[in-house]
Amino acid sequence: MAEEFGRSVQDGLKLSKRIYLGKDRAVTPPKPPSHMDKSPVAYLPKAPMVYAVISNPGIVDNPDIPSYQPHVHGRCDPPALIPLQMNRIELEADSYLDTAFVKISGSWRVHCVMGSESCDCRLAVPMGEQGSILGVEIEASRKLYYTELVAIEDKKDLEKEVRIENGGFLKPHTFTITIPKVDGGSTLSIKVSWMQKLLYHNGEFSLIVPFSFPEYVTPHVKKLPRKEKIQLNVTTGTGTEIVCKTTSHPLKELRREVGKLGFSYESEVLTWTNIDFTFSYAVSFSHIFGGVLLQSPSVHDVDQRDMFCAFLFPGGHHSRKVFRKEIMFVVDISGSMEGAPLDGTKIALSAALTNLDSKDSFNIIAFNGETYLFSSSMELASEDTVERAVEWMSTNLIAGGDTNILVPLKQATEMLSKSGGSIPFIFLVTDGAVEDERHICDIMKSHITGGGSIRPRICTFGIGSYCNHHFLRMLAMISRGQYDAAYDIDSVESRMQKLLSRISSTIIANITIKAFDDLDEVEVYPSRIPDLSSDNPLIVSGRFRGNFPDIVVATGFFGDLSNFSLDLKVQKAKDIPLHSVSAKQQIDLLTAQAWFSENKQLEEKVAKLSIRTGVISEYTCMSLLETDRGNQAAESPGGHKVCANLVFLQAC
């Protein structure tokens, strides 16, 4: 879909050369990207964009100055996509803990269609790290459109209206939606919002928002004012000073309080910004730091239990050593892994092996319908052994055959059963699904609970959209492991390296928060608290009944197996919407549990949480509703709303 979209934009740029711009123009007709990469991928959006969907090339013309060009016969199949000119853009980002909520407001003109004609327009929104769309509002051609989440059971009567061209995910974190029948020469005003994660590295949080616009969306008229705005609010929740590090745009500081910052940027520009918006900061503490935030539910919340969010930040300087590791790499080499998935896996694993300490040990199991071992026992990560392992992977990791996950997982668990003085990991990589996944979870759960102070962590990495990500998330959750995925094949190597870096830098294991046991009722996500890495903050959330003490104690083990204990101050979260910040994590984990237990009540719980927070889930979909602008003010709860098209957008 992404390549087809890129080719359609290429066709649209060629078609837009028909448009007569008049004598007073500031730029030449749109050009393709100036860099050498002319592949369709180069035309994918790197910021929110709107396109005219052109099936009939005969309607392409300047709506203000007709060119009277010869009629074009034939149709565009698939339709060409002409990028619309952008007249205004505003970005607002609110950052809390490790999550940011982004709102984009802008206006685009249908500059490429005759005033007497109309066309569909397509909005494409690339989102940042682990982005999840929250909502869209559109004003176009005397109509107002807005999105709404509905439970899947509620939309059965409308399924006949679902069409892939109405909307969906172009790529895992690039959302698209189609606005029907927009008049040539008219202006679309659009507001779109999403949530995304902040990146964390070397004690710094970084927000990266796709905000790089191509030259050809700049309006052609010289005198048209072009204003871009950015507003950023940062609330860390830590109650400590914030140290600003880097920013992509010249932000003006508006306010500074302990744990809070506010910035703005506003400028008249000749061309739109061609760089992403980035901002990084550090929270001023060098040691491991944590806290607990509490919040009461709103009166409209169906769950009237109080909310909590507990966090541990690793700090900027790590005097504590990481754990000695024993890692079993369990790699899928079935036929579907052929090509880029397996090539990226080999590169990432080779880099991970090179970065192991000489006191760490490892082994590799490749599997399809059979299993293939690098060694009959765990091997110390000496330079010679690592070289042999890399050579072994190059000759033995060859794609072919079926997928059997249970046998290699049991084999890996048995080989790690005698671990002592180290933290054992099973690192599973797969792009497939198997029939006995719930049985595998049951077997692994029995193997990793009880016995030994530190049991094996199963860290899972899914490739593509065809493997069962609920299964992989569940395996990680029951073992205090980590989960990540690369839905986009091109990101396999980079995302896998990040996950491997995270587990390799574990500094505290077997974390518990003792206050949970003293509450009347508590629901924790995830239920088994993962380890703390120097490369990633740890955040758990949930609901409770009872009373938290003023101080709670978090305990665990350091890398040298000495005891870890930290007092966490409990305070009210006045300026942080905990229900929104924790929604995506809770929905993902509850969905995995609902899949595992085949529990309809859990599915309904996920759907209700999804609708309440606006975060798309497995059991909800997004619809685009239309209302007439003139009737908006008079609209009542029983007012007339037309479902223009149903956009079937399930969570990736």
KOLVEXKE-671242 format. One record per residue (C-alpha): residue number from 1; residue in three letters; x, y, z. Coordinates in steps of 0.05 Angstrom, whole numbers. Each point is the difference from the previous one (the first is absolute). Layout:
! KOLVEXKE-671242
NUM; Ala; X; Y; Z
...
This chain:
! KOLVEXKE-671242
1; Met; 0; 0; 0
2; Ala; 56; 49; 16
3; Glu; 35; -10; -67
4; Glu; -67; 8; -37
5; Phe; -13; 63; 39
6; Gly; 68; 28; -19
7; Arg; -10; -17; -74
8; Ser; -68; 36; 3
9; Val; 34; 62; 27
10; Gln; 52; -4; -55
11; Asp; -57; -3; -51
12; Gly; -34; 59; 35
13; Leu; 61; 44; -4
14; Lys; 7; -15; -74
15; Leu; -74; 15; -10
16; Ser; 4; 66; 39
17; Lys; 46; 28; -55
18; Arg; -65; 13; -38
19; Ile; -19; 54; 50
20; Tyr; 10; 71; -27
21; Leu; 30; 42; 56
22; Gly; -5; 68; -33
23; Lys; 55; 52; -7
24; Asp; 4; 18; 75
25; Arg; 28; -62; 32
26; Ala; 55; -9; 50
27; Val; 20; -71; -18
28; Thr; 3; -44; -60
29; Pro; -48; -59; -10
30; Pro; 11; -55; 51
31; Lys; 64; -41; -8
32; Pro; 14; -70; 24
33; Pro; 47; -8; 59
34; Ser; 69; 28; -17
35; His; 39; -57; 32
36; Met; 22; -60; -39
37; Asp; -52; -47; 30
38; Lys; -57; 1; -51
39; Ser; -34; -63; 27
40; Pro; -73; 4; 20
41; Val; 21; -1; 73
42; Ala; 31; 69; -9
43; Tyr; -70; 29; -12
44; Leu; -31; -26; 65
45; Pro; -22; 55; 48
46; Lys; 50; 24; 52
47; Ala; -51; 47; 31
48; Pro; -76; 6; -1
49; Met; -20; 7; -73
50; Val; -64; 5; -41
51; Tyr; -8; -25; -71
52; Ala; -51; 9; -55
53; Val; -23; -69; -23
54; Ile; -3; 5; -76
55; Ser; -33; -55; -41
56; Asn; -20; 46; -58
57; Pro; 61; 41; -22
58; Gly; -47; 46; -39
59; Ile; -20; 37; 63
60; Val; 71; 21; 17
61; Asp; 8; 75; -9
62; Asn; 10; 65; 37
63; Pro; -69; 17; 31
64; Asp; 16; 75; -4
65; Ile; 33; 5; -69
66; Pro; -25; -52; -49
67; Ser; 53; -22; -50
68; Tyr; -48; -29; -52
69; Gln; 48; -57; -13
70; Pro; -20; -56; -48
71; His; -45; -52; 32
72; Val; 35; -61; 28
73; His; -31; -66; -18
74; Gly; 3; -62; 44
75; Arg; 1; -8; 76
76; Cys; 52; -9; 54
77; Asp; -2; -70; 29
78; Pro; 20; 0; 56
79; Pro; -17; 73; 10
80; Ala; 56; 51; -1
81; Leu; 13; 39; 65
82; Ile; 16; 74; -8
83; Pro; 29; 31; 63
84; Leu; -42; 61; 20
85; Gln; 30; 67; 16
86; Met; 3; 15; 74
87; Asn; -19; 70; 25
88; Arg; 8; -9; 76
89; Ile; 30; -49; 49
90; Glu; 1; -2; 76
91; Leu; 29; -53; 46
92; Glu; -17; -8; 74
93; Ala; 34; -54; 42
94; Asp; -13; -17; 73
95; Ser; 51; -46; 31
96; Tyr; -12; -40; 64
97; Leu; 49; -52; 29
98; Asp; 19; -41; -63
99; Thr; -61; 17; -43
100; Ala; -17; 60; -44
101; Phe; -67; 22; -27
102; Val; 6; 35; -67
103; Lys; -51; 44; -34
104; Ile; 9; 27; -71
105; Ser; -45; 54; -29
106; Gly; 7; 24; -71
107; Ser; -35; 22; -63
108; Trp; 10; -26; -71
109; Arg; -30; 27; -65
110; Val; -25; -44; -58
111; His; 42; 41; -49
112; Cys; 2; -52; -54
113; Val; -74; -14; -18
114; Met; -47; 43; -41
115; Gly; -48; 43; 41
116; Ser; -59; -35; -33
117; Glu; 25; -70; 19
118; Ser; 13; -38; 64
119; Cys; 44; -57; 23
120; Asp; 14; -43; 61
121; Cys; 59; 22; 43
122; Arg; 44; -45; 40
123; Leu; 33; 19; 66
124; Ala; 65; -37; 18
125; Val; 30; 8; 69
126; Pro; 67; -30; 18
127; Met; 6; -6; 75
128; Gly; 61; -5; 45
129; Glu; 26; -58; 43
130; Gln; -56; -51; 13
131; Gly; -51; 52; -24
132; Ser; -74; -13; 10
133; Ile; -53; 43; -34
134; Leu; -50; 33; 47
135; Gly; -47; 40; -45
136; Val; -11; 44; -61
137; Glu; -45; 60; -12
138; Ile; -9; 27; -71
139; Glu; -37; 60; -27
140; Ala; -9; -3; -76
141; Ser; -50; 25; -52
142; Arg; -54; 20; 50
143; Lys; 6; -67; 35
144; Leu; 30; -20; 67
145; Tyr; 30; -68; 11
146; Tyr; 26; -32; 64
147; Thr; 24; -69; 20
148; Glu; -31; -43; 54
149; Leu; 19; -68; 29
150; Val; -54; -54; 2
151; Ala; 2; -71; 27
152; Ile; 6; -51; -55
153; Glu; -68; -32; 17
154; Asp; -33; 68; -10
155; Lys; 23; 7; -72
156; Lys; -23; -66; -29
157; Asp; -57; 34; -39
158; Leu; 51; 48; -31
159; Glu; 52; -51; -21
160; Lys; -25; 1; -72
161; Glu; 24; 73; -4
162; Val; 71; -17; 20
163; Arg; 50; 11; -56
164; Ile; 75; -1; 5
165; Glu; 5; 67; -37
166; Asn; -40; 34; 55
167; Gly; 57; -3; 48
168; Gly; 47; -43; 40
169; Phe; 74; -5; 14
170; Leu; 45; 12; -59
171; Lys; 58; -22; 44
172; Pro; -4; -22; 73
173; His; 3; 71; 25
174; Thr; -26; 38; -61
175; Phe; -75; 12; 4
176; Thr; -43; 18; -61
177; Ile; -72; 21; -8
178; Thr; -41; 23; -60
179; Ile; -44; 62; -2
180; Pro; -54; -8; -53
181; Lys; -19; 50; -54
182; Val; 39; 63; 14
183; Asp; -12; 59; -48
184; Gly; 57; 25; -43
185; Gly; 30; 64; 26
186; Ser; -28; -10; 70
187; Thr; 40; -4; 65
188; Leu; 3; -57; 49
189; Ser; 11; 16; 73
190; Ile; 26; -62; 37
191; Lys; 16; -17; 72
192; Val; 33; -67; 15
193; Ser; 26; -27; 66
194; Trp; 40; -61; 21
195; Met; 42; -26; 57
196; Gln; 71; -25; -5
197; Lys; 58; -21; 44
198; Leu; 62; 40; 17
199; Leu; 67; -32; -14
200; Tyr; 49; -9; 58
201; His; 75; -6; -6
202; Asn; 58; 18; 46
203; Gly; -46; 33; 51
204; Glu; -35; 44; -52
205; Phe; -72; 0; -24
206; Ser; -11; 18; -73
207; Leu; -64; 19; -36
208; Ile; 2; -7; -76
209; Val; -62; 21; -39
210; Pro; -3; -9; -77
211; Phe; -2; 72; -24
212; Ser; 41; 2; -65
213; Phe; -40; 28; -58
214; Pro; 21; -6; -73
215; Glu; 11; 63; -41
216; Tyr; -59; -14; -46
217; Val; -53; 13; 55
218; Thr; 22; 73; 4
219; Pro; -54; 45; -33
220; His; 20; 30; -66
221; Val; -26; 71; 15
222; Lys; 54; 47; 23
223; Lys; -41; 44; 45
224; Leu; -35; -55; 39
225; Pro; 22; 2; 74
226; Arg; 26; -66; 26
227; Lys; 1; -8; 75
228; Glu; 24; -61; 38
229; Lys; -8; -8; 76
230; Ile; 25; -49; 51
231; Gln; -21; -5; 73
232; Leu; 33; -49; 48
233; Asn; -17; -16; 73
234; Val; 42; -48; 41
235; Thr; -23; -30; 66
236; Thr; 47; -53; 27
237; Gly; -39; -21; 62
238; Thr; 66; -5; 38
239; Gly; -2; 66; 37
240; Thr; 73; 13; -19
241; Glu; 34; 51; -45
242; Ile; 0; -10; -75
243; Val; 64; 11; -40
244; Cys; -13; 17; -74
245; Lys; 49; -33; -48
246; Thr; -17; 10; -74
247; Thr; -55; 27; -43
248; Ser; -11; 2; -75
249; His; -38; 67; -1
250; Pro; 15; 66; 37
251; Leu; -48; -9; 58
252; Lys; -15; 58; 47
253; Glu; -7; -20; 73
254; Leu; -68; 23; 28
255; Arg; 1; -30; 69
256; Arg; 45; -41; 45
257; Glu; -21; -35; 64
258; Val; 28; -60; 37
259; Gly; -14; -59; -45
260; Lys; -36; 43; -52
261; Leu; 20; 40; -62
262; Gly; -38; 38; -53
263; Phe; 26; 23; -68
264; Ser; -26; 32; -64
265; Tyr; 24; 15; -70
266; Glu; -35; 43; -52
267; Ser; 28; 25; -66
268; Glu; -20; 28; -68
269; Val; 36; -45; -50
270; Leu; 14; -1; -75
271; Thr; 0; -76; -2
272; Trp; -25; -50; 50
273; Thr; 46; -34; 49
274; Asn; 37; -59; -30
275; Ile; 26; -32; 64
276; Asp; -36; -40; 53
277; Phe; -16; 34; 66
278; Thr; 47; -27; 54
279; Phe; 10; 17; 72
280; Ser; 42; -35; 52
281; Tyr; 8; 11; 75
282; Ala; 28; -33; 62
283; Val; -29; -3; 70
284; Ser; 52; 23; 49
285; Phe; 19; -61; 39
286; Ser; 59; -46; -9
287; His; -25; -58; 42
288; Ile; -59; -48; -7
289; Phe; -63; 40; 15
290; Gly; -73; -18; 6
291; Gly; -69; 19; 25
292; Val; -74; -17; 1
293; Leu; -54; 45; -28
294; Leu; -73; -7; 21
295; Gln; -63; 27; -32
296; Ser; -75; -7; 12
297; Pro; -44; -19; -59
298; Ser; -47; 50; -33
299; Val; -74; -4; 15
300; His; -11; -27; -71
301; Asp; 50; -57; 7
302; Val; -35; -68; 2
303; Asp; 57; -25; 44
304; Gln; -4; 38; 65
305; Arg; 63; -30; 30
306; Asp; 57; 48; 12
307; Met; 59; 1; -49
308; Phe; 74; -6; 14
309; Cys; 64; 5; -40
310; Ala; 66; -23; 29
311; Phe; 65; 17; -35
312; Leu; 75; -14; 5
313; Phe; 50; 41; -40
314; Pro; 71; -28; -6
315; Gly; 34; 68; 5
316; Gly; 55; 29; -42
317; His; 63; -33; 30
318; His; 2; -74; 14
319; Ser; 51; -20; 51
320; Arg; -36; -66; 11
321; Lys; 22; -56; -46
322; Val; -48; -35; -46
323; Phe; -16; -74; 11
324; Arg; 43; -55; -26
325; Lys; -43; -30; -55
326; Glu; -15; -69; -29
327; Ile; -38; 10; -65
328; Met; -32; -53; -44
329; Phe; -15; 29; -68
330; Val; -59; -39; -29
331; Val; -7; 19; -74
332; Asp; -56; -18; -48
333; Ile; 29; -23; -68
334; Ser; -66; -23; -31
335; Gly; -13; 16; -73
336; Ser; -36; 66; 14
337; Met; 64; 29; 32
338; Glu; 36; -2; -67
339; Gly; 32; 65; -24
340; Ala; -1; 65; 40
341; Pro; -30; -28; 65
342; Leu; 55; -52; 9
343; Asp; 55; 45; -27
344; Gly; -18; 55; 50
345; Thr; -3; -52; 56
346; Lys; 70; -25; -16
347; Ile; 29; 70; 1
348; Ala; -34; 18; 66
349; Leu; 21; -65; 34
350; Ser; 72; 7; -25
351; Ala; 3; 69; 30
352; Ala; -30; -25; 66
353; Leu; 51; -57; 5
354; Thr; 57; 49; -12
355; Asn; -26; 44; 57
356; Leu; -4; -56; 51
357; Asp; 49; 1; 58
358; Ser; 52; -56; 0
359; Lys; -32; -26; 65
360; Asp; -68; -6; -33
361; Ser; -20; -66; -32
362; Phe; -46; -15; -59
363; Asn; -26; -52; -48
364; Ile; -41; 1; -63
365; Ile; -59; -44; -20
366; Ala; -26; 7; -71
367; Phe; -67; -33; -13
368; Asn; -52; -15; -54
369; Gly; -31; -69; 4
370; Glu; 66; -23; 30
371; Thr; 51; 32; 47
372; Tyr; 73; 15; -12
373; Leu; 49; 16; 56
374; Phe; 63; 42; -4
375; Ser; 28; -38; 60
376; Ser; -22; -57; 46
377; Ser; 12; 45; 60
378; Met; 3; 74; 19
379; Glu; 64; 34; -26
380; Leu; 39; 58; 31
381; Ala; -2; 61; -46
382; Ser; 75; 0; -16
383; Glu; 22; 34; -64
384; Asp; 15; -67; -33
385; Thr; -68; -30; 20
386; Val; -37; 62; -26
387; Glu; 36; -5; -67
388; Arg; -19; -74; -5
389; Ala; -72; 17; 17
390; Val; -5; 54; -54
391; Glu; 29; -48; -51
392; Trp; -48; -55; 23
393; Met; -59; 47; -10
394; Ser; 22; 19; -70
395; Thr; 1; -74; -21
396; Asn; -58; -28; 42
397; Leu; -52; 55; 3
398; Ile; -32; -17; -67
399; Ala; -75; 9; -7
400; Gly; -43; -60; -16
401; Gly; -52; -47; 29
402; Asp; -56; 8; 51
403; Thr; -3; 31; 70
404; Asn; 3; -39; 66
405; Ile; 12; 48; 59
406; Leu; -13; -45; 60
407; Val; 58; -48; -9
408; Pro; 55; 52; -4
409; Leu; -30; 40; 58
410; Lys; 0; -62; 45
411; Gln; 71; -16; -23
412; Ala; 22; 71; 17
413; Thr; -33; -2; 69
414; Glu; 34; -66; 17
415; Met; 68; 27; -20
416; Leu; -10; 61; 45
417; Ser; -28; -40; 59
418; Lys; 67; -2; 36
419; Ser; 14; 75; -3
420; Gly; 32; 30; 62
421; Gly; 27; 69; 14
422; Ser; -27; 25; -66
423; Ile; -65; 21; -33
424; Pro; -25; -50; -53
425; Phe; -33; 24; -63
426; Ile; -36; -35; -57
427; Phe; -2; 46; -60
428; Leu; -53; -25; -48
429; Val; -4; 27; -71
430; Thr; -58; -21; -46
431; Asp; -45; 25; -56
432; Gly; -50; -58; 3
433; Ala; -59; -27; 38
434; Val; -12; -72; 23
435; Glu; -62; -37; 23
436; Asp; 22; -17; 71
437; Glu; 18; 70; 25
438; Arg; -44; -2; 63
439; His; 29; -68; 17
440; Ile; 70; 29; -8
441; Cys; -17; 56; 49
442; Asp; -25; -51; 51
443; Ile; 63; -43; -8
444; Met; 47; 59; 6
445; Lys; -38; 27; 60
446; Ser; 10; -65; 37
447; His; 75; 0; -18
448; Ile; 16; 70; 22
449; Thr; -39; 6; 66
450; Gly; 30; -26; 64
451; Gly; 71; -25; 12
452; Gly; 61; 45; -4
453; Ser; 6; 72; 21
454; Ile; 1; 27; -72
455; Arg; -39; -40; -51
456; Pro; 8; 6; -76
457; Arg; -28; 62; -33
458; Ile; -33; -14; -68
459; Cys; 12; 61; -44
460; Thr; -40; -3; -64
461; Phe; 8; 35; -66
462; Gly; -54; -4; -54
463; Ile; 12; 15; -73
464; Gly; -56; 22; -46
465; Ser; -76; -1; 10
466; Tyr; -12; -74; -9
467; Cys; 30; -26; 65
468; Asn; -43; -1; 62
469; His; 24; 61; 39
470; His; -48; -15; 57
471; Phe; 34; -67; 10
472; Leu; 70; 32; -1
473; Arg; -22; 55; 49
474; Met; -30; -53; 46
475; Leu; 64; -42; 0
476; Ala; 39; 62; 20
477; Met; -50; 21; 53
478; Ile; -3; -66; 38
479; Ser; 76; -2; 5
480; Arg; 17; 73; 17
481; Gly; 28; 4; -70
482; Gln; -2; 54; -54
483; Tyr; -39; 3; -65
484; Asp; 9; 40; -63
485; Ala; -16; -7; -74
486; Ala; 18; 24; -69
487; Tyr; -63; 4; -42
488; Asp; 41; 34; -54
489; Ile; 53; -48; -29
490; Asp; 49; 58; -9
491; Ser; 2; 12; 75
492; Val; 16; -72; 22
493; Glu; 74; 13; 12
494; Ser; -7; 67; 37
495; Arg; -58; -20; 45
496; Met; 31; -68; 17
497; Gln; 65; 34; 19
498; Lys; -37; 47; 47
499; Leu; -35; -58; 35
500; Leu; 65; -38; 6
501; Ser; 34; 62; 28
502; Arg; -56; 8; 51
503; Ile; 4; -71; 27
504; Ser; 77; 2; 0
505; Ser; 0; 61; 45
506; Thr; -44; -29; 56
507; Ile; 20; 31; 67
508; Ile; -56; -23; 48
509; Ala; -39; -66; -3
510; Asn; -58; -32; 38
511; Ile; -32; 67; 16
512; Thr; -58; 1; 49
513; Ile; -41; 56; 31
514; Lys; -20; -23; 69
515; Ala; -58; 47; 9
516; Phe; -41; -38; -53
517; Asp; -9; -57; 49
518; Asp; -32; 46; 53
519; Leu; -54; 30; -44
520; Asp; -72; -24; 2
521; Glu; 1; -12; -75
522; Val; 53; 13; -53
523; Glu; 7; -12; -75
524; Val; 71; 10; -27
525; Tyr; 23; 6; -72
526; Pro; 43; -38; -13
527; Ser; -17; -50; 54
528; Arg; 72; -24; 5
529; Ile; 45; 61; 4
530; Pro; 56; -1; -52
531; Asp; 73; 15; 16
532; Leu; 29; 70; -1
533; Ser; 50; 15; -55
534; Ser; 48; 58; -3
535; Asp; -28; 12; -71
536; Asn; -73; 5; 19
537; Pro; -44; 27; 56
538; Leu; -48; -48; 34
539; Ile; -73; 20; 7
540; Val; -56; -43; 28
541; Ser; -72; 23; 9
542; Gly; -67; -25; 23
543; Arg; -62; 8; 43
544; Phe; -9; -11; 74
545; Arg; -45; 5; 60
546; Gly; 28; 16; 68
547; Asn; 52; 48; 27
548; Phe; 71; 9; -25
549; Pro; 49; 20; 55
550; Asp; 40; 65; -9
551; Ile; 62; -41; -17
552; Val; 2; -68; -35
553; Val; 61; -44; -8
554; Ala; 25; -30; -65
555; Thr; 48; -59; 8
556; Gly; 41; -45; -46
557; Phe; 70; -23; -16
558; Phe; 60; 38; -28
559; Gly; 47; -29; -52
560; Asp; 47; -25; 54
561; Leu; -61; -35; 33
562; Ser; 1; 49; 59
563; Asn; -68; 24; 23
564; Phe; -33; 62; -30
565; Ser; -49; 41; 41
566; Leu; -27; 69; -16
567; Asp; -53; 43; 34
568; Leu; -51; 27; -49
569; Lys; -37; 63; 20
570; Val; -75; -4; -12
571; Gln; -34; 64; -25
572; Lys; -61; 24; -37
573; Ala; 6; 8; -75
574; Lys; -31; 69; -9
575; Asp; 22; 17; -70
576; Ile; 10; -69; -32
577; Pro; -60; -37; -32
578; Leu; 19; -69; 26
579; His; -59; -35; -35
580; Ser; 26; 25; -68
581; Val; 74; -10; 14
582; Ser; -10; -73; 21
583; Ala; -56; -17; -50
584; Lys; 43; -30; -56
585; Gln; 41; -44; 47
586; Gln; -62; -26; 36
587; Ile; -38; -13; -65
588; Asp; 59; -39; -30
589; Leu; 10; -43; 62
590; Leu; -75; -12; 10
591; Thr; -8; -19; -73
592; Ala; 56; -52; 7
593; Gln; -35; -28; 62
594; Ala; -67; -1; -35
595; Trp; 31; -39; -58
596; Phe; 33; -49; 47
597; Ser; -61; -13; 44
598; Glu; -51; 6; -57
599; Asn; -40; 41; 49
600; Lys; -58; 41; -30
601; Gln; -6; 43; 63
602; Leu; 73; 21; -8
603; Glu; -13; 17; -73
604; Glu; -59; 44; 20
605; Lys; 44; 32; 53
606; Val; 52; 17; -52
607; Ala; -53; 28; -47
608; Lys; -28; 45; 54
609; Leu; 69; 25; 21
610; Ser; 16; 13; -74
611; Ile; -63; 41; -12
612; Arg; 10; 39; 66
613; Thr; 72; 19; -15
614; Gly; -3; 5; -76
615; Val; 56; -52; -10
616; Ile; -16; -50; -55
617; Ser; -1; -73; 21
618; Glu; -11; -69; -28
619; Tyr; -73; 4; 18
620; Thr; -17; 70; -25
621; Cys; 2; 35; -67
622; Met; -1; 72; -22
623; Ser; -57; 31; -41
624; Leu; -2; 67; -35
625; Leu; -65; 36; 13
626; Glu; -27; 58; -41
627; Thr; -45; 57; 21
628; Asp; -23; 63; -36
629; Arg; 36; 63; 25
630; Gly; -64; 40; 2
631; Asn; -33; -50; 47
632; Gln; 59; -8; 47
633; Ala; -23; 51; 51
634; Ala; -70; -27; 3
635; Glu; 22; -73; 4
636; Ser; -26; -36; 61
637; Pro; 15; -71; 26
638; Gly; -56; -23; -45
639; Gly; 24; 42; -58
640; His; 13; -26; -71
641; Lys; 69; -28; -12
642; Val; 17; -36; -65
643; Cys; 53; -54; -1
644; Ala; 38; 23; -62
645; Asn; 46; -60; -1
646; Leu; 23; -50; 51
647; Val; 75; -3; 9
648; Phe; 19; -68; 25
649; Leu; 62; 16; 41
650; Gln; 20; -55; 47
651; Ala; 63; 5; 43
652; Cys; 63; -26; -32
